[in-house]
Amino acid sequence: METSHVQALQQKHEGLDRLLRDEMNRPAPDSARIQALKKQKLALKEEIALH
């Protein structure tokens, strides 16, 4: 069960990475959205590291 939880977290992390890349490649990136995505991504990375 622990492994599937970590895999789910990794998938969410990858999804946030894609959203972040997409936002940064827009003609006028939303800096608030970028900051929020980075925070979410970091929180997931920290949670993954705990497992």
DRENPA-3360 file (N, C-alpha, C; in nm, 2 decimals, always signed):
BEGIN
1 = METSHVQA = +0.08/-0.12/+0.00/+0.00/+0.00/+0.00/+0.09/+0.13/+0.00 ~ +0.19/+0.12/+0.08/+0.28/+0.24/+0.08/+0.34/+0.27/-0.05 ~ +0.38/+0.17/-0.13/+0.43/+0.19/-0.26/+0.33/+0.26/-0.36 ~ +0.21/+0.22/-0.35/+0.11/+0.28/-0.44/+0.08/+0.42/-0.40 ~ +0.09/+0.45/-0.27/+0.07/+0.59/-0.22/+0.19/+0.68/-0.28 ~ +0.31/+0.63/-0.27/+0.42/+0.70/-0.32/+0.41/+0.72/-0.47 ~ +0.37/+0.62/-0.54/+0.35/+0.63/-0.68/+0.24/+0.73/-0.72 ~ +0.14/+0.74/-0.64/+0.03/+0.84/-0.66/+0.09/+0.98/-0.64;
9 = LQQKHEGL = +0.17/+0.99/-0.54/+0.23/+1.12/-0.51/+0.33/+1.16/-0.62 ~ +0.40/+1.06/-0.68/+0.50/+1.09/-0.79/+0.42/+1.13/-0.91 ~ +0.30/+1.07/-0.94/+0.22/+1.11/-1.05/+0.17/+1.25/-1.04 ~ +0.13/+1.28/-0.92/+0.08/+1.42/-0.89/+0.19/+1.52/-0.92 ~ +0.31/+1.48/-0.87/+0.43/+1.57/-0.88/+0.46/+1.59/-1.03 ~ +0.45/+1.48/-1.11/+0.48/+1.49/-1.25/+0.37/+1.58/-1.32 ~ +0.25/+1.56/-1.28/+0.14/+1.65/-1.33/+0.16/+1.79/-1.30 ~ +0.20/+1.82/-1.18/+0.23/+1.96/-1.15/+0.35/+2.02/-1.23;
17 = DRLLRDEM = +0.45/+1.93/-1.26/+0.56/+1.97/-1.34/+0.51/+2.01/-1.48 ~ +0.42/+1.93/-1.53/+0.37/+1.96/-1.67/+0.29/+2.09/-1.67 ~ +0.21/+2.11/-1.56/+0.13/+2.24/-1.55/+0.23/+2.36/-1.54 ~ +0.33/+2.34/-1.46/+0.43/+2.44/-1.44/+0.50/+2.48/-1.57 ~ +0.54/+2.38/-1.65/+0.61/+2.40/-1.78/+0.52/+2.47/-1.87 ~ +0.39/+2.42/-1.88/+0.29/+2.49/-1.97/+0.27/+2.63/-1.93 ~ +0.26/+2.66/-1.80/+0.24/+2.80/-1.76/+0.36/+2.89/-1.80 ~ +0.48/+2.83/-1.78/+0.60/+2.91/-1.80/+0.62/+2.94/-1.95;
25 = NRPAPDSA = +0.56/+2.85/-2.04/+0.58/+2.86/-2.18/+0.47/+2.95/-2.24 ~ +0.38/+3.00/-2.16/+0.27/+3.09/-2.21/+0.33/+3.22/-2.25 ~ +0.27/+3.29/-2.34/+0.32/+3.43/-2.38/+0.33/+3.52/-2.26 ~ +0.23/+3.51/-2.17/+0.22/+3.60/-2.05/+0.20/+3.51/-1.93 ~ +0.31/+3.45/-1.87/+0.29/+3.36/-1.76/+0.23/+3.43/-1.64 ~ +0.15/+3.36/-1.56/+0.09/+3.41/-1.44/+0.19/+3.38/-1.32 ~ +0.26/+3.48/-1.27/+0.36/+3.45/-1.17/+0.30/+3.40/-1.04 ~ +0.18/+3.44/-1.01/+0.11/+3.38/-0.89/+0.08/+3.24/-0.91;
33 = RIQALKKQ = +0.04/+3.20/-1.02/+0.01/+3.06/-1.05/+0.14/+2.97/-1.05 ~ +0.24/+3.03/-1.11/+0.37/+2.96/-1.10/+0.42/+2.94/-0.96 ~ +0.41/+3.04/-0.88/+0.45/+3.03/-0.74/+0.37/+2.92/-0.67 ~ +0.23/+2.92/-0.69/+0.15/+2.82/-0.62/+0.18/+2.68/-0.67 ~ +0.21/+2.66/-0.80/+0.24/+2.53/-0.85/+0.37/+2.48/-0.79 ~ +0.47/+2.58/-0.78/+0.60/+2.54/-0.72/+0.59/+2.50/-0.57 ~ +0.50/+2.57/-0.50/+0.48/+2.53/-0.36/+0.42/+2.39/-0.35 ~ +0.32/+2.37/-0.43/+0.25/+2.24/-0.43/+0.35/+2.13/-0.47;
41 = KLALKEEI = +0.43/+2.15/-0.57/+0.53/+2.06/-0.61/+0.63/+2.03/-0.50 ~ +0.68/+2.13/-0.43/+0.77/+2.11/-0.32/+0.71/+2.04/-0.21 ~ +0.58/+2.06/-0.17/+0.52/+1.99/-0.07/+0.51/+1.84/-0.10 ~ +0.48/+1.81/-0.23/+0.47/+1.67/-0.27/+0.61/+1.61/-0.26 ~ +0.71/+1.68/-0.30/+0.85/+1.63/-0.30/+0.89/+1.59/-0.16 ~ +0.85/+1.68/-0.06/+0.89/+1.66/+0.08/+0.81/+1.54/+0.13 ~ +0.68/+1.52/+0.09/+0.60/+1.41/+0.14/+0.66/+1.28/+0.08 ~ +0.70/+1.28/-0.04/+0.76/+1.16/-0.11/+0.89/+1.12/-0.03;
49 = ALH = +0.97/+1.22/+0.01/+1.09/+1.20/+0.07/+1.07/+1.13/+0.21 ~ +0.96/+1.16/+0.27/+0.93/+1.10/+0.40/+0.90/+0.95/+0.40 ~ +0.86/+0.90/+0.28/+0.82/+0.76/+0.27/+0.94/+0.68/+0.22;
% end
